[in-house]
Amino acid sequence: MPVVTSHHRYIAIEGPIGVGKTSLARRLSESFGSELMLEDAAGNPFLERFYDDPKAAALPAQLFFLFQRAQQIQSLQQHDMFTPVHVSDFLMDKDRLFAELTLDMDELQLYQQVADKLSVQAPVPDLVVYLQAPVDVLRQRIIGRGIKSEQLIAADYLTQLVDLYSRFFHEYNESPLLIVNAAEIDPVNKEEDYQLLLKRILSMRNGRHYFNPLPIGDVI
């Protein structure tokens, strides 16, 4: 597969669990011949416990992700950010969002103290791709991919997560933002969908835009 040239040097893919952000990040990385930076959820030993009992395991699960992402960002900063392209399946900003959703007040204060000590200055992406899908679609995809720990995710938690992302990106203006209707697109398994989305990503320069593949070939 020929490598595609992108004027973006750092692209972050975001969205709630089950929406397909990691799969899309992998495909984009292959297209650009780029560095790939992925959230390692499987490496978090507290995550299954969190899904089973959120109140008991929220803090260690959150701190594990904080340290993990801090290490990844520091590694990224040590590389030349101008070449090659970097693609990630997370924004560092999401850590605070998840902390506010899952931690009680005392835990949140402790989390914030640790985050402040780390002093991680994440680079600002040249483009953020936000994948959206309703809760019922996410639930179907989570069930379909069969990851044991994810089957424990409560429906109300997933609903809160979708609302959290929606509010966050409603106000987000740090980078150019492409909002994708991921309920109507399968860029991993459908080549036509992927090529349409890739074309839109390559055309993105500034501002907030939407990719809603309805009807065939129409992008608004």
RABELTA-V699117 format. One record per residue. RES is the residue in one letter. PHI is phi in degrees with one decimal (none if undefined). PSI is psi in degrees with one decimal (999 if undefined). NEAR is the number of other C-alpha atoms within 8 Angstrom. Layout:
res=RES phi=PHI psi=PSI near=NEAR
res=RES phi=PHI psi=PSI near=NEAR
//
This chain:
res=M phi=none psi=124.8 near=3
res=P phi=-66.3 psi=145.1 near=4
res=V phi=-77.4 psi=134.8 near=8
res=V phi=-93.2 psi=135.8 near=7
res=T phi=-86.5 psi=130.8 near=5
res=S phi=-122.9 psi=140.9 near=8
res=H phi=-81.5 psi=-11.6 near=5
res=H phi=-79.0 psi=135.6 near=9
res=R phi=-105.3 psi=-17.4 near=13
res=Y phi=-147.2 psi=113.3 near=13
res=I phi=-116.5 psi=128.0 near=14
res=A phi=-112.6 psi=130.5 near=14
res=I phi=-103.1 psi=131.2 near=17
res=E phi=-136.7 psi=164.1 near=12
res=G phi=150.6 psi=168.3 near=10
res=P phi=-69.7 psi=165.3 near=10
res=I phi=-58.5 psi=135.7 near=7
res=G phi=92.0 psi=-5.1 near=9
res=V phi=-83.2 psi=-16.1 near=12
res=G phi=105.2 psi=18.2 near=9
res=K phi=-67.3 psi=-38.5 near=12
res=T phi=-69.0 psi=-41.3 near=9
res=S phi=-63.4 psi=-40.6 near=8
res=L phi=-67.4 psi=-41.1 near=11
res=A phi=-58.7 psi=-41.2 near=14
res=R phi=-63.1 psi=-43.4 near=9
res=R phi=-65.4 psi=-42.8 near=9
res=L phi=-64.1 psi=-41.1 near=10
res=S phi=-60.6 psi=-39.7 near=13
res=E phi=-65.3 psi=-42.0 near=9
res=S phi=-64.6 psi=-39.5 near=11
res=F phi=-90.2 psi=-9.5 near=11
res=G phi=61.4 psi=42.1 near=10
res=S phi=-109.8 psi=170.4 near=11
res=E phi=-68.6 psi=143.6 near=9
res=L phi=-123.6 psi=128.7 near=10
res=M phi=-124.0 psi=112.5 near=9
res=L phi=-116.9 psi=144.5 near=8
res=E phi=-69.1 psi=130.2 near=8
res=D phi=-100.1 psi=75.8 near=6
res=A phi=-63.8 psi=-37.0 near=6
res=A phi=-64.3 psi=-23.6 near=6
res=G phi=-84.4 psi=-3.6 near=5
res=N phi=-88.0 psi=107.9 near=10
res=P phi=-70.4 psi=-10.7 near=7
res=F phi=-98.5 psi=-6.2 near=9
res=L phi=-69.1 psi=-44.6 near=12
res=E phi=-62.7 psi=-38.5 near=10
res=R phi=-64.4 psi=-36.0 near=10
res=F phi=-64.9 psi=-46.0 near=13
res=Y phi=-62.9 psi=-32.2 near=12
res=D phi=-79.0 psi=-38.0 near=8
res=D phi=-146.4 psi=81.7 near=8
res=P phi=-55.0 psi=-41.0 near=10
res=K phi=-65.3 psi=-35.8 near=8
res=A phi=-77.4 psi=-32.1 near=8
res=A phi=-117.5 psi=6.0 near=12
res=A phi=-61.5 psi=-46.3 near=11
res=L phi=-65.1 psi=-52.2 near=11
res=P phi=-62.9 psi=-35.2 near=8
res=A phi=-64.0 psi=-41.7 near=13
res=Q phi=-68.6 psi=-42.3 near=11
res=L phi=-66.4 psi=-36.9 near=9
res=F phi=-59.8 psi=-47.1 near=9
res=F phi=-64.2 psi=-38.2 near=10
res=L phi=-59.9 psi=-48.7 near=10
res=F phi=-65.0 psi=-40.5 near=8
res=Q phi=-61.6 psi=-48.0 near=8
res=R phi=-68.6 psi=-35.7 near=10
res=A phi=-60.9 psi=-42.4 near=10
res=Q phi=-64.2 psi=-40.1 near=8
res=Q phi=-66.5 psi=-42.1 near=9
res=I phi=-65.7 psi=-41.3 near=11
res=Q phi=-62.5 psi=-39.6 near=9
res=S phi=-64.0 psi=-40.1 near=8
res=L phi=-62.8 psi=-40.5 near=8
res=Q phi=-67.1 psi=-24.0 near=9
res=Q phi=-78.7 psi=-15.3 near=6
res=H phi=-94.4 psi=163.8 near=6
res=D phi=-71.3 psi=112.6 near=7
res=M phi=-76.0 psi=-1.6 near=11
res=F phi=-96.2 psi=-20.1 near=6
res=T phi=-161.5 psi=135.3 near=6
res=P phi=-82.9 psi=-172.4 near=10
res=V phi=-65.4 psi=144.6 near=15
res=H phi=-116.5 psi=136.7 near=13
res=V phi=-125.6 psi=132.1 near=15
res=S phi=-128.7 psi=159.3 near=14
res=D phi=-106.5 psi=28.0 near=13
res=F phi=-159.2 psi=155.3 near=10
res=L phi=-104.7 psi=142.0 near=9
res=M phi=-62.0 psi=-29.0 near=7
res=D phi=-59.2 psi=-25.0 near=6
res=K phi=-66.0 psi=-24.9 near=8
res=D phi=-59.4 psi=-45.3 near=10
res=R phi=-64.6 psi=-38.1 near=7
res=L phi=-60.4 psi=-48.6 near=9
res=F phi=-66.0 psi=-36.4 near=9
res=A phi=-62.1 psi=-43.3 near=11
res=E phi=-66.5 psi=-29.5 near=9
res=L phi=-78.1 psi=-37.5 near=8
res=T phi=-104.7 psi=-20.4 near=10
res=L phi=-100.7 psi=149.0 near=12
res=D phi=-80.3 psi=178.1 near=7
res=M phi=-60.7 psi=-45.8 near=6
res=D phi=-65.4 psi=-41.8 near=7
res=E phi=-64.7 psi=-39.4 near=9
res=L phi=-64.0 psi=-38.8 near=11
res=Q phi=-63.6 psi=-42.5 near=8
res=L phi=-64.4 psi=-45.0 near=8
res=Y phi=-55.7 psi=-45.6 near=11
res=Q phi=-65.9 psi=-37.0 near=8
res=Q phi=-61.7 psi=-43.3 near=8
res=V phi=-65.2 psi=-44.8 near=8
res=A phi=-60.9 psi=-40.8 near=10
res=D phi=-64.2 psi=-38.5 near=8
res=K phi=-66.3 psi=-33.9 near=6
res=L phi=-68.7 psi=-32.0 near=7
res=S phi=50.5 psi=48.8 near=6
res=V phi=-82.1 psi=120.3 near=9
res=Q phi=-103.0 psi=91.5 near=4
res=A phi=-71.4 psi=136.7 near=6
res=P phi=-64.0 psi=148.4 near=6
res=V phi=-82.5 psi=126.8 near=7
res=P phi=-63.6 psi=150.8 near=10
res=D phi=-75.0 psi=-22.1 near=10
res=L phi=-156.7 psi=136.6 near=13
res=V phi=-114.2 psi=129.1 near=13
res=V phi=-107.7 psi=114.0 near=12
res=Y phi=-103.0 psi=114.8 near=12
res=L phi=-91.3 psi=124.3 near=15
res=Q phi=-111.3 psi=143.5 near=12
res=A phi=-160.9 psi=148.3 near=10
res=P phi=-71.0 psi=164.1 near=8
res=V phi=-59.2 psi=-40.8 near=9
res=D phi=-64.3 psi=-35.1 near=6
res=V phi=-68.7 psi=-44.2 near=9
res=L phi=-60.6 psi=-43.7 near=12
res=R phi=-59.6 psi=-44.3 near=9
res=Q phi=-61.5 psi=-41.2 near=8
res=R phi=-70.4 psi=-38.2 near=10
res=I phi=-63.2 psi=-44.4 near=13
res=I phi=-63.8 psi=-42.2 near=10
res=G phi=-64.7 psi=-33.7 near=6
res=R phi=-85.8 psi=-11.5 near=6
res=G phi=68.3 psi=24.0 near=8
res=I phi=-75.6 psi=122.9 near=8
res=K phi=-54.7 psi=-50.5 near=6
res=S phi=-63.0 psi=-33.7 near=9
res=E phi=-71.0 psi=-20.6 near=11
res=Q phi=-68.4 psi=-14.0 near=9
res=L phi=-86.5 psi=-6.4 near=9
res=I phi=-65.1 psi=125.3 near=10
res=A phi=-74.3 psi=146.8 near=7
res=A phi=-62.5 psi=-38.4 near=6
res=D phi=-69.5 psi=-33.0 near=6
res=Y phi=-65.1 psi=-42.6 near=8
res=L phi=-63.8 psi=-39.5 near=10
res=T phi=-63.3 psi=-44.7 near=9
res=Q phi=-62.2 psi=-37.6 near=9
res=L phi=-65.3 psi=-44.1 near=10
res=V phi=-61.8 psi=-43.5 near=11
res=D phi=-63.6 psi=-39.3 near=8
res=L phi=-60.5 psi=-48.1 near=9
res=Y phi=-62.5 psi=-41.7 near=10
res=S phi=-60.6 psi=-44.7 near=8
res=R phi=-66.6 psi=-41.2 near=8
res=F phi=-62.2 psi=-48.3 near=8
res=F phi=-79.6 psi=-15.3 near=8
res=H phi=-61.9 psi=-32.7 near=6
res=E phi=-105.9 psi=-3.0 near=6
res=Y phi=-70.1 psi=130.0 near=7
res=N phi=-144.6 psi=19.9 near=6
res=E phi=-75.3 psi=-27.6 near=5
res=S phi=-142.0 psi=162.7 near=12
res=P phi=-55.7 psi=140.3 near=13
res=L phi=-129.5 psi=127.7 near=13
res=L phi=-112.5 psi=116.3 near=14
res=I phi=-98.5 psi=120.9 near=12
res=V phi=-111.4 psi=130.3 near=11
res=N phi=-77.1 psi=87.6 near=13
res=A phi=-78.1 psi=-6.6 near=11
res=A phi=-74.7 psi=-23.1 near=8
res=E phi=-110.9 psi=11.5 near=7
res=I phi=-139.7 psi=145.0 near=8
res=D phi=-131.7 psi=78.8 near=9
res=P phi=-72.3 psi=-7.4 near=12
res=V phi=-86.1 psi=-42.9 near=9
res=N phi=-106.1 psi=-13.4 near=5
res=K phi=-115.7 psi=110.1 near=8
res=E phi=-62.3 psi=-37.8 near=8
res=E phi=-62.4 psi=-43.4 near=7
res=D phi=-60.5 psi=-45.6 near=11
res=Y phi=-63.4 psi=-43.8 near=11
res=Q phi=-65.7 psi=-37.5 near=9
res=L phi=-63.6 psi=-43.6 near=9
res=L phi=-68.1 psi=-41.6 near=10
res=L phi=-60.1 psi=-41.7 near=9
res=K phi=-61.1 psi=-41.9 near=8
res=R phi=-67.2 psi=-40.5 near=9
res=I phi=-60.6 psi=-44.0 near=8
res=L phi=-66.2 psi=-27.1 near=9
res=S phi=-85.5 psi=-12.3 near=6
res=M phi=-68.1 psi=133.7 near=9
res=R phi=-125.2 psi=-61.9 near=5
res=N phi=-139.2 psi=165.7 near=7
res=G phi=81.3 psi=-164.9 near=7
res=R phi=-116.1 psi=126.7 near=8
res=H phi=-135.5 psi=165.8 near=8
res=Y phi=-127.4 psi=140.5 near=10
res=F phi=-117.3 psi=109.2 near=12
res=N phi=-132.0 psi=92.2 near=10
res=P phi=-74.3 psi=69.5 near=13
res=L phi=-140.9 psi=130.1 near=7
res=P phi=-78.3 psi=-157.1 near=5
res=I phi=-56.1 psi=125.6 near=5
res=G phi=79.6 psi=-12.4 near=7
res=D phi=-85.8 psi=127.4 near=8
res=V phi=-127.4 psi=127.7 near=8
res=I phi=-114.4 psi=999 near=7
//
